[in-house]
Amino acid sequence: MSEQRRSSGPINLLVRLEWAFLFALCVAGYALSGGSWPLFFLLILAPDLSMLGYLAGPRIGVAAYNLFHTLIVPLCLLAAGFLAGQDMAMHIAAIWLAHIAIDRALGYGLKFSTGFQDTHLGRIGRDLGA
């Protein structure tokens, strides 16, 4: 399948809408659970600090960025917080998941080592609409 077919069209729009819905769900869950809005705004961009890994080279940069932009770690944190009755862990997980969801809705995916613009959703900088 060509990169063009992966990164455009009605399927792409549907997937982006799914991620946008997940973002809204995370924010709504956070609000309903009584999360602190100053904490939300402080941490919503925190996963992007992982880009600093690129200062140590592309291999470390990709690993750091992808570690902080996959669903596995925040979902584990959410589950652990739920099981332990730790609201703060669940709040941090919701913020983290919201960050990942809005990134995906905007077309930013996990990175490949071939370049920062090369993601599992296609190349950043291409027409991300339709």
Secondary structure, DSSP 8 states (H G I E B T S, - for coil): --HHHHHSSHHHHHHHHHHHHHHHHHHHHHHHTT--HHHHHHHTTGGGGGGGGGGG-HHHHHHHHHHHTSSHHHHHHHHHHHHHT-HHHHHHHHHHHHHHHHHHHTT---EETTEEEEETTEETTS----
